[in-house]
Every structure is written in structure tokens, then in C-alpha cells.
Amino acid sequence: MENQKKNQQDGNGDMDRMMVMPTTQKGSALFSRSPKKAMSEMRELVQIMASQCTGTAFISEIRGKQYPKVEWWTTIGATLGLFPVVMYSRKLDRNSETAYEARVEVRHGDNVVAAGEALCSSQEDQWKDAPEYSIKSMAITRATGKAYRIPLSFLAVMAGLAPTNAEEIPVDGKDLNSSSQQASVKQLDYIFSLAQDLYGDAAYRRIGLHISINLGKDSGKDLTRQEASEIIEHLLNGNDLSLPEDE
């Protein structure tokens, strides 16, 4: 009787552990059971993500903070063998509104690691004129990001990001994503100052050629905040603004 009770308690303990940390199909942790080794593995993964998954394809800057997009979550998930499965995306019966609710599970093999549910509605400012398929798709996108965020949010924090999914941040009728927001005057002045240190009197020409040839923009005024931030980071790291003529 005592053994049976102990087995039940052990079983419940395993279930509790599976609910609070990412697990493999066999129920073991995705990272080492040794705290020291686990932290080392996490740091290595975050460093790789920081070097490979940057820019507007993976991260959005909103109101001065950086948020991971669903592409960031799915990439880091794939390195751990975690993949999303859409359970449903269904239209809600609401008057004068197009709204979809979606549920996505994150799985390792057949094992469900986490699940997320999310909505998208035409009552949101940025979606009020969107076609129905786009609203349905965004509900899935938000649910996917939420499903990954539940077990892996600590990795986003370790990477210096806000753990909330970019797609969930309300924008109050304005697209505040740095991929479309115009670069600030301070950013442009800082770029010129950094370039002057590297190129002297040729700084203005060098920046103009880089923006035109490598980014396809007519002038610095056409840069987005994200693009300007990437140039600043590039120059701060002591890197040259490469041009075809340098090769």
C-alpha cells in the first residue's frame, strides 16, 4: 500500500515538473539537470540567437522596447526540437465584427509541452480594414508566439528582449513597429558622428553610398529606426560600412 502511494506521489511529482519546464518526449528536461550545465547551455543558445536572429525579421522595437516576433520563437523552438501544431482557428459569431480565435500547441514529438490561445479582431485599430484571411492568420500567429512564450520566456529575457510577443502589443491605430517607423534625428546625427570618426570628411559620402547601395534608400531620411539602430550598432562595434568598391 505504501509503495502504491509512493508511486502515485512520484507520478504526480513528474507531472508537476513537466508542467513547469520544457520537456522532451520522454519527460526529461530539454536542458541539463545540472543547474550549472543548464545555464551554460541556455547562454550558448541565447548567444547564437543574438548573432543569427536579429533585425526586423525577428525582433520589433515598440515604444523603445524590443519584442520577439513569432519567427524568433519558432527559430529558438526548432533548435530545441519544439514545433507548433495548429489545433484550430475558428471564426467567432459577433455582430459588426470579424474575429477569430486560435489555439496552437507546441510539441516535442507527440508530447505537448505548452499551448496558447489568442484572438484577432477587426475592432483593433490596425486590423479594422484587414481582409478576413489576415485576421485569421494573425490569430494563429499570436497563439503560436504565446504557446512558445509560456515555457521559453526566460530565454527571451536572457537575450535582452521583453518576453511579450510583438504581435500582442496594441499600437493604438499607429504602426509603432521600428520596421516602419522613421529614424529619429538623434539617430541620424549619431550615425554621422560615428562615421566622421571613421572616415573624416568622407563620412557623408560613405553613409550616403551605404544607404543607397546596401539598403536601397535615397537618403538617411528614408531609414527606419531599426535600420538606423543596426547601422549605429555596426559602427559602434568598429565595423566598416562595406561597399562593392571595397571588395
Backbone as CSV, one residue per row, in Angstrom:
resi,resn,N_x,N_y,N_z,CA_x,CA_y,CA_z,C_x,C_y,C_z
1,MET,0.839,-1.211,0.000,0.000,0.000,0.000,0.873,1.259,0.000
2,GLU,1.942,1.223,0.839,2.831,2.364,0.907,3.556,2.563,-0.409
3,ASN,3.962,1.430,-1.043,4.637,1.536,-2.341,3.723,2.130,-3.389
4,GLN,2.440,1.692,-3.357,1.480,2.225,-4.318,1.293,3.715,-4.117
5,LYS,1.207,4.119,-2.832,1.046,5.537,-2.534,2.264,6.323,-2.985
6,LYS,3.485,5.735,-2.757,4.711,6.401,-3.166,4.769,6.559,-4.672
7,ASN,4.343,5.520,-5.409,4.339,5.592,-6.868,3.413,6.677,-7.360
8,GLN,2.250,6.794,-6.705,1.298,7.831,-7.105,1.889,9.211,-6.858
9,GLN,2.570,9.353,-5.701,3.169,10.649,-5.391,4.280,10.982,-6.368
10,ASP,5.097,9.950,-6.691,6.166,10.172,-7.653,5.612,10.549,-8.998
11,GLY,4.531,9.900,-9.384,3.907,10.200,-10.667,3.410,11.624,-10.717
12,ASN,2.782,12.071,-9.611,2.291,13.444,-9.550,3.447,14.422,-9.597
13,GLY,4.570,14.062,-8.956,5.731,14.928,-8.984,6.267,15.092,-10.382
14,ASP,6.330,14.008,-11.148,6.789,14.079,-12.526,5.883,14.977,-13.342
15,MET,4.568,14.855,-13.124,3.614,15.662,-13.869,3.803,17.140,-13.549
16,ASP,4.030,17.442,-12.255,4.234,18.832,-11.868,5.462,19.405,-12.553
17,ARG,6.543,18.604,-12.607,7.759,19.086,-13.237,7.549,19.319,-14.724
18,MET,6.776,18.447,-15.362,6.524,18.593,-16.791,5.716,19.846,-17.084
19,MET,4.940,20.306,-16.105,4.092,21.469,-16.332,4.859,22.769,-16.175
20,VAL,6.030,22.741,-15.545,6.722,23.991,-15.284,8.016,24.148,-16.065
21,MET,8.408,23.155,-16.860,9.621,23.309,-17.647,9.466,22.586,-18.979
22,PRO,10.163,23.054,-20.022,10.125,22.382,-21.310,10.628,20.955,-21.171
23,THR,9.938,20.006,-21.773,10.318,18.612,-21.643,10.437,17.943,-22.989
24,THR,11.199,16.862,-23.033,11.289,16.059,-24.229,10.161,15.054,-24.233
25,GLN,10.108,14.239,-25.266,9.034,13.269,-25.401,9.039,12.274,-24.245
26,LYS,10.225,12.005,-23.668,10.324,11.041,-22.588,10.124,11.690,-21.225
27,GLY,9.866,12.988,-21.203,9.589,13.663,-19.945,10.807,14.274,-19.283
28,SER,11.987,14.147,-19.889,13.184,14.749,-19.311,13.327,16.182,-19.796
29,ALA,14.079,16.986,-19.051,14.222,18.403,-19.390,14.988,18.582,-20.686
30,LEU,14.675,19.661,-21.395,15.385,19.973,-22.632,16.815,20.395,-22.356
31,PHE,17.056,20.933,-21.147,18.397,21.304,-20.747,18.871,20.358,-19.647
32,SER,20.156,20.401,-19.377,20.748,19.506,-18.384,20.070,19.660,-17.029
33,ARG,20.036,18.574,-16.253,19.504,18.631,-14.892,20.457,19.348,-13.951
34,SER,21.719,19.441,-14.343,22.691,20.186,-13.553,22.474,21.677,-13.786
35,PRO,22.189,22.459,-12.744,21.954,23.896,-12.928,23.093,24.600,-13.659
36,LYS,24.323,24.252,-13.329,25.477,24.893,-13.954,25.530,24.576,-15.441
37,LYS,25.335,23.305,-15.795,25.361,22.905,-17.199,24.167,23.481,-17.941
38,ALA,23.017,23.496,-17.273,21.807,24.025,-17.903,21.981,25.498,-18.264
39,MET,22.529,26.277,-17.325,22.744,27.697,-17.591,23.739,27.899,-18.728
40,SER,24.754,27.062,-18.786,25.737,27.149,-19.865,25.087,26.865,-21.214
41,GLU,24.213,25.859,-21.253,23.517,25.508,-22.488,22.563,26.631,-22.908
42,MET,21.890,27.222,-21.932,20.975,28.323,-22.231,21.720,29.531,-22.775
43,ARG,22.839,29.866,-22.142,23.629,31.018,-22.606,24.147,30.795,-24.027
44,GLU,24.579,29.582,-24.319,25.073,29.268,-25.655,23.968,29.454,-26.687
45,LEU,22.771,28.976,-26.368,21.644,29.110,-27.286,21.282,30.571,-27.492
46,VAL,21.246,31.342,-26.413,20.900,32.762,-26.499,21.941,33.523,-27.313
47,GLN,23.214,33.201,-27.125,24.277,33.862,-27.884,24.151,33.596,-29.378
48,ILE,23.805,32.365,-29.733,23.615,32.023,-31.141,22.432,32.787,-31.708
49,MET,21.344,32.852,-30.945,20.163,33.591,-31.395,20.500,35.064,-31.574
50,ALA,21.283,35.618,-30.643,21.628,37.037,-30.706,22.474,37.358,-31.932
51,SER,23.281,36.384,-32.375,24.152,36.633,-33.520,23.484,36.337,-34.861
52,GLN,22.516,35.426,-34.847,21.905,34.989,-36.102,20.496,35.540,-36.342
53,CYS,19.763,35.773,-35.284,18.347,36.155,-35.432,18.136,37.590,-34.959
54,THR,18.610,38.528,-35.767,18.493,39.946,-35.438,17.733,40.672,-36.540
55,GLY,17.475,41.940,-36.312,16.804,42.729,-37.333,15.296,42.568,-37.295
56,THR,14.647,43.253,-38.208,13.184,43.325,-38.203,12.497,42.013,-38.566
57,ALA,13.237,41.062,-39.109,12.624,39.763,-39.427,12.325,38.978,-38.159
58,PHE,13.034,39.289,-37.069,12.882,38.524,-35.834,12.452,39.359,-34.633
59,ILE,12.724,40.649,-34.665,12.501,41.491,-33.485,11.820,42.796,-33.893
60,SER,10.871,43.239,-33.080,10.210,44.525,-33.289,10.552,45.462,-32.144
61,GLU,10.833,46.718,-32.473,11.051,47.731,-31.448,9.796,48.573,-31.348
62,ILE,9.161,48.538,-30.184,7.900,49.239,-29.973,8.003,50.063,-28.699
63,ARG,7.820,51.346,-28.841,7.900,52.268,-27.703,9.215,52.112,-26.946
64,GLY,10.289,51.955,-27.677,11.607,51.889,-27.070,12.012,50.536,-26.520
65,LYS,11.149,49.537,-26.627,11.488,48.194,-26.150,11.528,47.220,-27.325
66,GLN,12.319,46.167,-27.177,12.431,45.156,-28.217,11.631,43.917,-27.838
67,TYR,10.787,43.496,-28.777,9.911,42.350,-28.543,10.179,41.268,-29.594
68,PRO,10.192,40.000,-29.185,10.409,38.924,-30.151,9.175,38.673,-31.010
69,LYS,9.398,38.522,-32.313,8.325,38.135,-33.216,8.149,36.620,-33.188
70,VAL,7.094,36.139,-33.823,6.852,34.698,-33.831,8.000,33.964,-34.512
71,GLU,8.670,34.622,-35.473,9.808,33.986,-36.147,10.964,33.731,-35.168
72,TRP,11.109,34.617,-34.193,12.144,34.410,-33.170,11.814,33.176,-32.339
73,TRP,10.549,33.077,-31.927,10.125,31.944,-31.104,10.237,30.623,-31.852
74,THR,9.780,30.587,-33.094,9.813,29.313,-33.836,11.246,28.887,-34.137
75,THR,12.141,29.858,-34.327,13.541,29.518,-34.586,14.198,28.927,-33.352
76,ILE,14.013,29.577,-32.214,14.608,29.054,-30.987,13.952,27.730,-30.600
77,GLY,12.660,27.606,-30.920,11.973,26.349,-30.645,12.512,25.212,-31.493
78,ALA,12.788,25.503,-32.754,13.291,24.469,-33.662,14.632,23.931,-33.196
79,THR,15.477,24.783,-32.615,16.773,24.314,-32.123,16.609,23.339,-30.962
80,LEU,15.466,23.391,-30.296,15.186,22.505,-29.167,14.270,21.346,-29.564
81,GLY,13.938,21.268,-30.846,13.052,20.206,-31.304,11.599,20.440,-30.960
82,LEU,11.223,21.714,-30.770,9.848,22.070,-30.422,9.169,22.705,-31.633
83,PHE,8.023,22.161,-32.012,7.346,22.634,-33.215,5.861,22.889,-32.935
84,PRO,5.297,23.920,-33.601,3.896,24.283,-33.353,2.924,23.432,-34.164
85,VAL,1.782,23.170,-33.567,0.705,22.457,-34.251,-0.578,23.260,-34.041
86,VAL,-1.183,23.705,-35.131,-2.421,24.482,-35.038,-3.580,23.541,-34.758
87,MET,-4.251,23.756,-33.632,-5.385,22.914,-33.256,-6.671,23.417,-33.904
88,TYR,-6.822,24.725,-33.954,-7.968,25.304,-34.654,-7.772,26.803,-34.824
89,SER,-8.467,27.368,-35.761,-8.611,28.812,-35.920,-10.039,29.021,-36.388
90,ARG,-10.905,29.428,-35.487,-12.328,29.478,-35.796,-12.895,30.889,-35.673
91,LYS,-13.840,31.146,-36.536,-14.477,32.452,-36.554,-15.492,32.540,-35.431
92,LEU,-15.492,33.672,-34.733,-16.423,33.885,-33.643,-17.676,34.588,-34.155
93,ASP,-18.797,34.236,-33.597,-20.079,34.806,-34.011,-20.315,36.114,-33.274
94,ARG,-19.904,37.213,-33.914,-20.045,38.528,-33.305,-20.619,39.501,-34.321
95,ASN,-21.498,40.353,-33.856,-22.122,41.337,-34.740,-21.159,42.480,-35.054
96,SER,-21.182,42.904,-36.306,-20.393,44.054,-36.770,-18.905,43.905,-36.463
97,GLU,-18.422,42.665,-36.518,-17.015,42.415,-36.199,-16.571,41.102,-36.831
98,THR,-15.383,41.103,-37.382,-14.762,39.868,-37.851,-13.695,39.483,-36.845
99,ALA,-13.892,38.353,-36.190,-12.966,37.940,-35.133,-12.684,36.447,-35.229
100,TYR,-11.428,36.097,-34.988,-11.015,34.694,-34.990,-10.287,34.365,-33.687
101,GLU,-10.506,33.150,-33.234,-9.826,32.621,-32.055,-9.030,31.398,-32.495
102,ALA,-7.778,31.315,-32.069,-6.929,30.198,-32.468,-6.280,29.563,-31.246
103,ARG,-5.990,28.288,-31.388,-5.244,27.547,-30.358,-4.103,26.802,-31.036
104,VAL,-2.917,26.954,-30.475,-1.722,26.296,-31.012,-1.016,25.555,-29.881
105,GLU,-0.595,24.335,-30.156,0.192,23.563,-29.197,1.639,23.500,-29.657
106,VAL,2.551,23.558,-28.714,3.974,23.346,-29.005,4.313,21.937,-28.550
107,ARG,4.872,21.161,-29.465,5.117,19.751,-29.171,6.568,19.369,-29.408
108,HIS,6.982,18.383,-28.642,8.254,17.700,-28.882,7.882,16.255,-29.196
109,GLY,7.898,15.917,-30.491,7.352,14.628,-30.892,5.853,14.623,-30.658
110,ASP,5.369,13.646,-29.910,3.942,13.572,-29.590,3.615,14.226,-28.253
111,ASN,4.634,14.698,-27.564,4.430,15.272,-26.244,4.081,16.756,-26.341
112,VAL,2.981,17.156,-25.719,2.572,18.566,-25.692,3.332,19.274,-24.576
113,VAL,4.146,20.236,-24.956,4.948,20.982,-23.988,4.172,22.185,-23.455
114,ALA,3.452,22.867,-24.332,2.677,24.049,-23.937,1.629,24.338,-24.993
115,ALA,0.686,25.191,-24.647,-0.369,25.583,-25.592,-0.711,27.043,-25.372
116,GLY,-1.153,27.693,-26.434,-1.533,29.092,-26.335,-2.792,29.372,-27.145
117,GLU,-3.617,30.258,-26.641,-4.827,30.684,-27.348,-4.791,32.193,-27.517
118,ALA,-5.299,32.668,-28.637,-5.270,34.105,-28.905,-6.400,34.502,-29.841
119,LEU,-6.705,35.804,-29.821,-7.751,36.379,-30.661,-7.165,37.437,-31.590
120,CYS,-7.868,37.676,-32.674,-7.604,38.838,-33.515,-8.950,39.318,-34.033
121,SER,-9.153,40.625,-33.977,-10.471,41.169,-34.304,-10.359,42.427,-35.155
122,SER,-11.374,42.629,-35.987,-11.431,43.834,-36.818,-11.711,45.074,-35.984
123,GLN,-12.031,44.916,-34.711,-12.228,46.067,-33.840,-10.902,46.678,-33.391
124,GLU,-9.816,45.955,-33.591,-8.494,46.504,-33.303,-8.150,47.507,-34.398
125,ASP,-7.582,48.618,-34.022,-7.304,49.690,-34.978,-6.500,49.222,-36.178
126,GLN,-5.452,48.437,-35.918,-4.577,48.046,-37.025,-5.173,46.949,-37.901
127,TRP,-6.304,46.384,-37.486,-6.922,45.306,-38.258,-8.326,45.647,-38.754
128,LYS,-8.749,46.885,-38.554,-10.127,47.241,-38.894,-10.416,47.183,-40.385
129,ASP,-9.395,47.375,-41.224,-9.599,47.322,-42.678,-8.946,46.097,-43.309
130,ALA,-8.498,45.169,-42.482,-7.796,43.985,-42.993,-8.777,42.963,-43.545
131,PRO,-8.375,42.205,-44.569,-9.227,41.134,-45.082,-9.362,40.026,-44.040
132,GLU,-10.409,39.233,-44.166,-10.702,38.219,-43.161,-9.580,37.203,-43.006
133,TYR,-8.950,36.801,-44.116,-7.892,35.791,-44.019,-6.705,36.295,-43.207
134,SER,-6.453,37.608,-43.266,-5.348,38.173,-42.498,-5.643,38.147,-41.003
135,ILE,-6.883,38.415,-40.651,-7.291,38.375,-39.247,-7.186,36.946,-38.716
136,LYS,-7.602,35.982,-39.526,-7.496,34.575,-39.134,-6.035,34.181,-38.940
137,SER,-5.204,34.604,-39.869,-3.781,34.275,-39.805,-3.112,34.893,-38.585
138,MET,-3.474,36.136,-38.252,-2.868,36.781,-37.095,-3.279,36.101,-35.795
139,ALA,-4.504,35.593,-35.727,-4.917,34.847,-34.532,-4.007,33.636,-34.332
140,ILE,-3.672,32.956,-35.427,-2.767,31.798,-35.354,-1.369,32.245,-34.946
141,THR,-0.905,33.340,-35.549,0.431,33.850,-35.242,0.552,34.205,-33.762
142,ARG,-0.449,34.890,-33.220,-0.414,35.272,-31.813,-0.454,34.048,-30.902
143,ALA,-1.282,33.085,-31.260,-1.383,31.865,-30.446,-0.070,31.088,-30.470
144,THR,0.599,31.092,-31.615,1.883,30.402,-31.738,2.925,31.041,-30.828
145,GLY,3.045,32.371,-30.897,4.000,33.069,-30.050,3.714,32.862,-28.574
146,LYS,2.435,32.869,-28.215,2.064,32.691,-26.811,2.399,31.281,-26.332
147,ALA,2.181,30.285,-27.188,2.477,28.904,-26.816,3.962,28.712,-26.527
148,TYR,4.813,29.341,-27.343,6.249,29.244,-27.104,6.666,30.067,-25.890
149,ARG,6.030,31.231,-25.714,6.434,32.118,-24.628,6.221,31.484,-23.261
150,ILE,5.186,30.697,-23.109,4.866,30.113,-21.807,6.044,29.313,-21.239
151,PRO,6.653,28.391,-22.006,7.785,27.642,-21.433,9.153,28.270,-21.672
152,LEU,9.268,29.211,-22.626,10.593,29.684,-23.026,10.819,31.175,-22.809
153,SER,9.959,31.849,-22.065,10.085,33.303,-21.910,11.411,33.698,-21.270
154,PHE,11.962,32.825,-20.427,13.225,33.147,-19.768,14.361,33.317,-20.782
155,LEU,14.275,32.629,-21.926,15.304,32.763,-22.947,15.241,34.143,-23.607
156,ALA,14.022,34.653,-23.801,13.869,35.999,-24.356,14.459,37.030,-23.399
157,VAL,14.209,36.861,-22.106,14.746,37.785,-21.105,16.271,37.716,-21.088
158,MET,16.818,36.504,-21.172,18.273,36.344,-21.206,18.876,37.005,-22.443
159,ALA,18.086,37.084,-23.522,18.559,37.712,-24.761,18.376,39.220,-24.753
160,GLY,17.852,39.763,-23.647,17.669,41.201,-23.530,16.382,41.709,-24.147
161,LEU,15.430,40.803,-24.389,14.163,41.183,-25.001,13.051,41.190,-23.966
162,ALA,11.993,41.938,-24.256,10.783,41.835,-23.452,10.120,40.504,-23.797
163,PRO,9.613,39.751,-22.834,9.090,38.421,-23.123,7.747,38.393,-23.851
164,THR,7.040,39.512,-23.862,5.745,39.546,-24.549,5.938,39.480,-26.058
165,ASN,5.067,38.754,-26.738,5.174,38.635,-28.187,4.867,39.967,-28.863
166,ALA,5.644,40.303,-29.876,5.463,41.572,-30.581,4.060,41.701,-31.145
167,GLU,3.509,40.588,-31.619,2.196,40.629,-32.277,1.056,40.912,-31.303
168,GLU,1.330,40.817,-29.997,0.293,41.060,-28.997,0.274,42.498,-28.497
169,ILE,1.263,43.297,-28.887,1.353,44.658,-28.376,0.375,45.563,-29.131
170,PRO,-0.578,46.193,-28.444,-1.503,47.110,-29.131,-0.774,48.355,-29.595
171,VAL,-1.150,48.844,-30.758,-0.458,50.006,-31.322,-1.367,51.219,-31.462
172,ASP,-2.595,51.146,-30.961,-3.478,52.313,-30.893,-3.625,53.049,-32.215
173,GLY,-3.803,52.290,-33.275,-4.058,52.908,-34.561,-2.835,53.340,-35.307
174,LYS,-1.646,53.217,-34.708,-0.412,53.609,-35.367,0.532,52.430,-35.400
175,ASP,1.246,52.307,-36.503,2.238,51.250,-36.615,3.518,51.735,-35.959
176,LEU,3.726,51.270,-34.706,4.895,51.706,-33.961,6.053,50.752,-34.113
177,ASN,5.920,49.765,-34.960,6.997,48.828,-35.215,8.158,49.575,-35.866
178,SER,9.362,49.347,-35.363,10.508,50.076,-35.888,10.806,49.735,-37.330
179,SER,10.189,48.641,-37.840,10.420,48.292,-39.238,9.765,49.309,-40.166
180,SER,8.817,50.119,-39.656,8.164,51.116,-40.499,8.282,52.528,-39.930
181,GLN,8.675,52.665,-38.654,8.782,53.983,-38.043,10.055,54.685,-38.516
182,GLN,9.933,55.941,-38.873,11.054,56.693,-39.434,12.152,56.913,-38.399
183,ALA,13.399,56.831,-38.863,14.539,57.063,-37.989,14.473,58.472,-37.398
184,SER,14.900,58.599,-36.158,14.857,59.903,-35.493,16.053,60.757,-35.906
185,VAL,15.920,62.059,-35.671,17.006,62.983,-35.985,18.241,62.655,-35.140
186,LYS,18.022,62.285,-33.879,19.134,61.937,-32.999,19.898,60.729,-33.536
187,GLN,19.160,59.740,-34.068,19.812,58.565,-34.633,20.678,58.942,-35.830
188,LEU,20.124,59.776,-36.712,20.866,60.179,-37.911,22.105,60.996,-37.549
189,ASP,21.962,61.896,-36.556,23.114,62.691,-36.116,24.194,61.795,-35.509
190,TYR,23.750,60.781,-34.777,24.707,59.875,-34.135,25.449,59.053,-35.187
191,ILE,24.731,58.607,-36.205,25.363,57.858,-37.299,26.451,58.708,-37.955
192,PHE,26.131,59.962,-38.228,27.095,60.850,-38.879,28.317,61.083,-37.987
193,SER,28.061,61.233,-36.684,29.159,61.449,-35.750,30.092,60.243,-35.705
194,LEU,29.516,59.053,-35.655,30.328,57.835,-35.626,31.100,57.664,-36.940
195,ALA,30.420,57.958,-38.040,31.059,57.812,-39.349,32.202,58.812,-39.523
196,GLN,32.035,59.994,-38.939,33.097,61.009,-39.022,34.373,60.517,-38.357
197,ASP,34.214,59.807,-37.246,35.378,59.270,-36.546,36.127,58.260,-37.412
198,LEU,35.378,57.552,-38.278,35.994,56.525,-39.119,36.499,57.070,-40.455
199,TYR,35.720,57.972,-41.040,36.004,58.393,-42.417,36.361,59.874,-42.573
200,GLY,36.263,60.626,-41.517,36.597,62.040,-41.599,35.687,62.790,-42.564
201,ASP,36.271,63.540,-43.467,35.494,64.354,-44.403,34.671,63.511,-45.375
202,ALA,35.027,62.230,-45.521,34.296,61.353,-46.453,33.088,60.688,-45.801
203,ALA,32.802,61.064,-44.557,31.726,60.406,-43.807,30.372,60.520,-44.508
204,TYR,30.013,61.738,-44.918,28.693,61.948,-45.522,28.534,61.120,-46.792
205,ARG,29.575,61.124,-47.636,29.522,60.355,-48.881,29.431,58.862,-48.584
206,ARG,30.211,58.430,-47.603,30.239,56.999,-47.272,28.873,56.519,-46.773
207,ILE,28.271,57.295,-45.912,26.941,56.935,-45.402,25.931,56.910,-46.531
208,GLY,25.979,57.939,-47.381,25.033,58.018,-48.492,25.144,56.830,-49.427
209,LEU,26.365,56.408,-49.734,26.565,55.251,-50.613,26.068,53.963,-49.952
210,HIS,26.340,53.829,-48.658,25.886,52.641,-47.935,24.362,52.546,-47.936
211,ILE,23.725,53.668,-47.651,22.255,53.691,-47.608,21.671,53.402,-48.981
212,SER,22.281,53.961,-50.008,21.769,53.789,-51.372,22.025,52.394,-51.923
213,ILE,23.268,51.931,-51.805,23.651,50.660,-52.432,23.208,49.453,-51.617
214,ASN,23.444,49.486,-50.307,23.170,48.309,-49.471,21.739,48.238,-48.944
215,LEU,21.101,49.397,-48.800,19.745,49.414,-48.246,18.689,49.850,-49.253
216,GLY,19.118,50.354,-50.396,18.163,50.746,-51.428,17.340,51.960,-51.079
217,LYS,17.874,52.861,-50.240,17.162,54.070,-49.838,17.813,55.298,-50.480
218,ASP,17.007,56.328,-50.694,17.513,57.546,-51.334,18.349,58.404,-50.391
219,SER,17.972,58.417,-49.116,18.706,59.239,-48.153,18.476,58.718,-46.741
220,GLY,19.190,59.335,-45.795,19.032,58.922,-44.405,17.624,59.141,-43.883
221,LYS,16.922,60.101,-44.459,15.545,60.364,-44.013,14.601,59.205,-44.319
222,ASP,15.019,58.332,-45.223,14.180,57.186,-45.590,14.443,55.964,-44.715
223,LEU,15.428,56.056,-43.824,15.739,54.919,-42.954,14.653,54.722,-41.901
224,THR,14.431,53.473,-41.512,13.561,53.184,-40.367,14.419,53.233,-39.107
225,ARG,13.767,53.248,-37.965,14.504,53.272,-36.703,15.339,52.001,-36.540
226,GLN,14.780,50.887,-36.970,15.509,49.629,-36.847,16.766,49.653,-37.716
227,GLU,16.630,50.142,-38.947,17.784,50.217,-39.847,18.851,51.152,-39.280
228,ALA,18.414,52.276,-38.735,19.362,53.215,-38.141,20.064,52.588,-36.937
229,SER,19.302,51.856,-36.121,19.887,51.189,-34.951,20.937,50.171,-35.361
230,GLU,20.658,49.454,-36.457,21.606,48.448,-36.932,22.897,49.091,-37.443
231,ILE,22.774,50.251,-38.112,23.973,50.963,-38.580,24.788,51.466,-37.388
232,ILE,24.092,52.018,-36.392,24.771,52.515,-35.191,25.518,51.383,-34.490
233,GLU,24.854,50.263,-34.310,25.489,49.117,-33.664,26.698,48.643,-34.471
234,HIS,26.543,48.643,-35.792,27.624,48.229,-36.685,28.850,49.125,-36.501
235,LEU,28.626,50.436,-36.451,29.725,51.393,-36.306,30.327,51.361,-34.905
236,LEU,29.484,51.182,-33.888,29.976,51.122,-32.509,30.894,49.921,-32.300
237,ASN,30.632,48.852,-33.043,31.469,47.654,-32.945,32.762,47.781,-33.747
238,GLY,32.956,48.967,-34.349,34.178,49.202,-35.091,34.196,48.608,-36.478
239,ASN,33.024,48.248,-36.986,32.943,47.643,-38.314,32.835,48.707,-39.400
240,ASP,33.363,48.377,-40.560,33.344,49.288,-41.690,32.014,49.184,-42.420
241,LEU,31.586,50.281,-43.044,30.400,50.248,-43.909,30.845,49.753,-45.267
242,SER,30.717,48.445,-45.489,31.250,47.835,-46.692,30.465,48.269,-47.927
243,LEU,31.197,48.474,-49.014,30.635,48.847,-50.299,31.223,47.933,-51.366
244,PRO,30.508,47.737,-52.474,31.018,46.880,-53.539,32.413,47.292,-54.013
245,GLU,32.719,48.612,-53.985,34.001,49.091,-54.480,35.156,48.684,-53.580
246,ASP,34.803,48.269,-52.316,35.849,47.865,-51.378,36.278,46.412,-51.598
247,GLU,35.441,45.638,-52.292,35.686,44.215,-52.434,36.727,43.947,-53.519
